[in-house]
Amino acid sequence: MIQSIILISLALIFSTIGTAYLIRNRDKYVIDLTEKILISLYLFIEAIYFVFFNLSFITFFPFHVVKIFWKISLLLRVFKVSLLSSTHVYVLFKTRFKYFPFFIYGFLGGIIASFLILGEDPFNILIYQGNYLFIINNSLFYNLILIFNSLVIIIGILAQLKGSKNISFENIANLFTIILSLQLLNIFLYTLFLAFPSSYLRFLYSIMFLSFLGVAVFITIKEFELFVVVTNKIYNFVIFHRSGVLLFSYDFEENKEIEESLLKGSILIGINHILSNFINKKSKLNLIKMKERDIFFEYDNEYGYAILLIASHRNNIIDKAVHLFMKDFSQINKQILNKINEEAQLIDVSQFKNSKKIIKKYFKPFLS
């Protein structure tokens, strides 16, 4: 009993730390509110699953209560594993294959849930060494769990092998591999525990689970920004004045400011034409889609400048980062910009060197 309480307490502490940090530092993460809620929900579900899993073995509770605890833990486990595995595939792939895990896990999960909710209990309960143990007595139910776990392992490995080439940076790919390895080891130990229930295997599985949860919390606090990127990549970030003058240019691949924009010749002329013709109009060109690049424009009519950003593909994360950048850039340089616009004087672009700090503030995940 004491062992279970200690394990439960550790899981709740890890989950609370991760969720509290995410909420407290919500402005640090350039992600949508929905994504923050999903991350917090996942950490919460992981902890609640582990709570019910360990409560199921405490003999302080009567048989009919621990049956409910055990069934809840089984259902929550199917849901959380399905969610993590499906998200893994969804993030790495752009083809229709990314939707496949949602359907296959939903189908198997529905059958498993039907067994637990509508059918007779597919397990027996006995007391061994002062703890409850659950012995599965329905081979069909165990085979369903085995098929589910095997599919998660196979899909996870194949997705990592095939999809790792789509990951933007090597350190992100390595982090994905670590997470996947811990998850697959947890699945293997859990499957082994169901087949050969013992206090030793339960404790070993619990330690591995806490290790996985600890890594998830560590990533949330220290390395979360890596997951903002994954398969996206920014190549160039350019700030133009409405007169067509280049104020600042940053090369994300070289990870440095460049004195002369990489956009030269006819491309630069075309961009200047776009800016001069659209910056003061309500209908503006915001996106040029190319085969492997998106050229994204954002305008500030009040201060007379525009952002040009070249990325693998435009998404809400980049949109939000650009808007946050422009808010800071306008606030810091408003006097300089107003003076340039009112007096039509020569532009000293060295005054906009501060842009590099703002880029590192909001685009840190995209820096190689």
C-alpha positions in Angstrom: 0.0 0.0 0.0 2.8 2.4 0.9 4.6 1.6 -2.3 1.5 2.4 -4.3 0.9 5.7 -2.5 4.5 6.8 -3.2 4.2 5.9 -6.9 0.9 7.7 -7.2 2.3 10.8 -5.4 5.3 10.9 -7.8 3.0 10.7 -10.9 0.8 13.5 -9.6 3.8 15.7 -8.7 5.3 15.2 -12.2 1.9 15.9 -13.9 1.2 19.0 -11.8 4.7 20.5 -12.4 4.4 20.1 -16.1 0.8 21.5 -16.3 1.5 24.3 -13.9 4.6 25.3 -15.8 2.8 25.2 -19.1 0.0 27.5 -17.8 2.3 29.9 -15.9 4.6 30.3 -19.0 1.8 30.2 -21.6 3.1 33.3 -23.3 6.5 31.6 -23.9 5.0 29.0 -26.2 4.2 30.1 -29.7 1.2 27.6 -30.0 -2.5 27.9 -29.9 -4.7 27.6 -26.8 -6.2 24.4 -28.1 -2.7 22.8 -28.3 -1.9 24.0 -24.8 -5.1 22.4 -23.5 -4.4 19.1 -25.3 -0.9 18.9 -23.8 -2.2 19.7 -20.3 -5.0 17.1 -20.9 -2.5 14.5 -21.9 -0.3 15.0 -18.8 -3.5 14.9 -16.7 -4.7 11.6 -18.3 -1.3 10.0 -17.9 -1.3 10.8 -14.1 -5.0 9.8 -13.6 -4.4 6.5 -15.4 -1.5 5.7 -13.2 -3.5 6.6 -10.1 -6.3 4.1 -11.0 -3.7 1.5 -12.0 -2.0 1.6 -8.6 -5.2 1.9 -6.6 -6.4 -1.3 -8.2 -3.8 -3.3 -6.2 -4.5 -1.9 -2.7 -6.4 -4.4 -0.5 -7.9 -1.6 1.6 -10.6 -1.3 -1.1 -13.3 -4.1 -1.6 -13.4 -6.3 -4.7 -16.2 -4.4 -6.5 -14.3 -1.1 -6.1 -11.0 -2.3 -7.4 -12.8 -3.9 -10.4 -14.0 -0.4 -11.3 -10.5 1.0 -10.8 -8.9 -1.7 -13.0 -11.4 -1.2 -15.8 -10.9 2.6 -15.7 -7.2 2.2 -15.9 -7.5 -0.2 -18.9 -9.8 2.3 -20.7 -7.6 5.3 -20.0 -4.5 3.4 -21.1 -6.0 2.5 -24.4 -7.1 6.1 -24.9 -3.7 7.7 -23.9 -1.6 5.3 -25.9 -3.9 5.8 -29.0 -3.6 9.5 -28.6 0.2 9.6 -28.4 0.7 7.1 -31.2 -1.8 8.8 -33.5 -0.3 12.2 -32.8 3.2 10.8 -33.6 2.1 9.7 -37.1 -0.1 12.8 -37.7 2.9 15.1 -37.1 5.4 13.2 -39.2 3.3 12.6 -42.3 1.5 14.8 -44.8 -0.2 12.0 -46.8 -3.5 10.4 -45.9 -1.7 7.7 -44.0 -1.5 10.2 -41.0 -5.3 9.5 -40.4 -4.9 5.7 -40.4 -4.0 5.2 -36.7 -7.0 7.2 -35.5 -9.4 4.8 -37.3 -7.6 1.6 -36.4 -7.1 2.5 -32.7 -10.7 3.8 -32.5 -12.0 0.5 -33.9 -9.9 -1.7 -31.5 -10.5 0.6 -28.6 -14.2 0.4 -29.1 -14.1 -3.4 -29.0 -12.0 -3.5 -25.9 -14.3 -0.9 -24.2 -17.3 -3.1 -25.1 -15.7 -6.1 -23.4 -15.1 -4.1 -20.2 -18.4 -2.2 -20.1 -21.0 -4.6 -21.6 -19.6 -8.0 -21.1 -18.7 -10.2 -18.1 -15.5 -9.3 -16.3 -12.6 -10.8 -18.4 -10.4 -11.3 -15.3 -10.2 -12.8 -11.9 -9.0 -11.2 -8.7 -6.8 -12.8 -6.1 -4.7 -11.6 -3.2 -0.9 -12.3 -3.3 1.7 -10.9 -0.9 -0.8 -8.4 0.5 -1.9 -7.0 -2.9 -4.6 -7.7 -5.4 -3.6 -9.3 -8.7 -5.7 -9.4 -11.8 -5.6 -12.6 -13.9 -7.1 -12.3 -17.3 -9.4 -15.3 -17.9 -10.7 -14.4 -21.4 -8.2 -15.3 -24.1 -10.1 -13.2 -26.7 -9.8 -10.1 -24.5 -6.1 -10.7 -23.9 -5.5 -11.3 -27.6 -7.3 -8.0 -28.4 -5.0 -6.2 -25.9 -2.0 -8.0 -27.5 -3.1 -7.0 -31.0 -3.6 -3.4 -29.9 -0.2 -3.2 -28.3 1.6 -4.9 -31.2 0.0 -2.5 -33.7 1.1 0.5 -31.6 4.7 -0.9 -31.6 4.7 -1.7 -35.3 3.1 1.6 -36.3 5.4 3.6 -34.0 8.6 2.0 -35.4 7.5 2.3 -39.1 6.4 5.9 -38.6 9.8 6.8 -37.1 11.8 5.0 -39.7 9.8 6.4 -42.7 8.9 9.8 -41.2 12.2 10.8 -39.6 13.4 12.3 -42.9 10.6 14.9 -42.6 11.9 16.1 -39.3 13.6 19.5 -39.6 16.5 19.1 -37.2 18.6 16.2 -36.0 18.2 16.9 -32.3 14.4 16.8 -32.7 14.7 13.4 -34.5 16.9 12.1 -31.6 14.3 13.3 -29.1 11.5 11.6 -30.9 13.6 8.4 -30.9 14.1 8.6 -27.2 10.4 9.2 -26.5 9.4 6.4 -28.8 11.8 3.9 -27.2 10.5 4.7 -23.7 6.9 4.3 -24.9 7.6 1.0 -26.6 9.4 -0.3 -23.6 6.5 0.6 -21.4 4.1 -1.2 -23.7 6.2 -4.3 -23.7 6.4 -4.4 -19.9 2.7 -3.8 -19.5 1.9 -6.6 -21.9 4.3 -8.9 -20.0 2.7 -7.9 -16.8 -0.8 -8.8 -18.1 0.5 -12.2 -19.2 2.5 -12.9 -16.0 1.0 -10.7 -13.2 3.4 -10.2 -10.3 4.3 -7.5 -7.8 7.9 -7.4 -9.3 6.7 -6.7 -12.9 4.2 -4.2 -11.7 6.9 -2.2 -9.8 9.2 -2.4 -12.8 6.5 -1.2 -15.1 5.7 1.6 -12.7 9.3 2.8 -12.6 9.5 2.8 -16.4 6.2 4.7 -16.6 7.4 7.3 -14.2 10.6 7.6 -16.3 8.5 8.3 -19.4 6.3 10.8 -17.6 9.4 12.5 -16.2 10.9 12.9 -19.7 7.5 14.3 -20.9 7.6 16.9 -18.1 11.2 17.7 -18.8 10.5 18.3 -22.4 7.5 20.5 -21.5 9.8 22.7 -19.3 13.2 22.6 -21.1 12.8 21.3 -24.7 9.2 21.9 -25.6 10.1 24.5 -28.2 11.5 21.7 -30.4 8.0 20.3 -30.9 6.9 23.7 -32.3 9.0 22.9 -35.4 9.2 19.1 -36.1 8.6 19.0 -39.9 8.6 22.8 -40.6 11.5 25.0 -41.3 12.1 28.7 -41.9 14.8 29.7 -44.4 14.7 33.5 -44.6 13.2 36.4 -42.7 13.2 39.8 -44.3 11.9 43.2 -43.2 11.2 45.8 -45.9 10.2 49.4 -45.7 7.3 50.4 -47.9 9.8 52.4 -50.0 11.4 49.0 -50.9 14.4 49.5 -48.7 15.7 46.4 -47.0 15.7 47.1 -43.2 16.9 43.7 -41.9 17.5 40.2 -43.2 18.1 37.0 -41.3 19.2 33.6 -42.7 17.8 30.8 -40.5 19.9 28.1 -42.2 23.1 30.0 -41.5 21.7 31.2 -38.2 23.0 34.8 -38.7 22.0 38.2 -40.0 23.1 38.9 -43.6 24.1 42.3 -44.9 22.6 41.7 -48.3 19.4 39.8 -48.9 19.6 36.4 -50.6 16.6 37.5 -52.6 18.3 39.1 -55.6 17.6 40.2 -59.2 14.2 39.7 -60.6 12.9 38.1 -57.4 13.8 41.2 -55.4 12.3 43.5 -58.0 9.1 41.5 -57.9 8.8 41.6 -54.1 9.4 45.4 -54.1 6.6 45.7 -56.7 4.3 43.6 -54.5 5.0 45.7 -51.5 4.7 49.1 -53.2 1.4 48.1 -54.8 -0.3 46.4 -51.9 1.0 47.8 -48.6 -1.6 50.6 -48.5 -4.5 48.6 -50.0 -7.1 46.5 -48.1 -6.7 43.6 -50.4 -3.1 42.3 -50.0 -1.1 39.4 -51.2 -0.2 37.3 -48.2 1.1 34.1 -49.6 2.9 32.7 -52.6 2.9 28.9 -52.7 5.8 27.2 -54.4 6.6 23.5 -54.8 8.7 23.2 -51.6 8.4 26.7 -50.1 5.8 29.1 -48.9 6.6 32.9 -49.2 4.5 34.6 -46.6 3.9 38.4 -46.4 2.6 40.4 -43.4 2.1 44.2 -43.5 2.0 47.0 -41.0 0.3 50.0 -42.5 0.7 52.2 -39.5 4.5 52.1 -39.5 5.0 51.4 -43.2 6.9 48.1 -43.3 6.3 44.5 -44.3 7.6 41.1 -43.3 8.6 38.5 -45.8 9.2 35.0 -44.6 10.2 31.9 -46.5 9.3 28.6 -44.9 8.6 25.0 -45.8 4.9 25.6 -45.2 2.9 28.3 -43.5 1.0 27.3 -40.3 -0.7 28.9 -37.3 2.5 28.7 -35.3 4.5 30.8 -37.8 1.5 33.2 -38.1 1.5 33.8 -34.4 5.2 34.2 -34.1 5.2 36.8 -36.9 2.5 38.8 -35.3 4.3 38.7 -31.9 7.5 39.8 -33.6 5.8 42.7 -35.4 4.2 43.8 -32.1 7.6 44.0 -30.4 9.4 45.4 -33.5 6.8 48.2 -33.9 6.9 49.1 -30.2 10.7 49.2 -30.1 11.2 51.1 -33.4 8.1 53.2 -33.6 10.0 56.5 -33.2 12.5 55.6 -35.9 9.8 54.4 -38.3 7.6 57.5 -37.7 10.6 59.8 -38.3 11.4 58.0 -41.5 7.9 58.1 -42.8 7.2 61.8 -41.8 10.5 63.3 -43.0 11.2 60.9 -45.9 14.9 60.9 -44.8 17.6 58.4 -45.8 17.2 55.2 -43.9 20.0 54.0 -41.6 19.4 50.2 -41.6 21.9 49.8 -38.7 19.2 51.1 -36.4 17.2 47.9 -36.9 20.0 45.5 -35.6 17.8 44.9 -32.6 15.6 42.7 -34.8 17.9 39.8 -34.2 17.0 39.7 -30.5 13.3 39.7 -31.3 13.8 36.9 -33.8 15.5 34.8 -31.2 12.7 35.5 -28.8 9.8 34.3 -31.0 11.5 32.0 -33.5 14.0 30.2 -31.3 12.6 26.7 -32.2 13.4 27.4 -35.9 17.0 28.3 -35.4 19.3 25.5 -36.4 
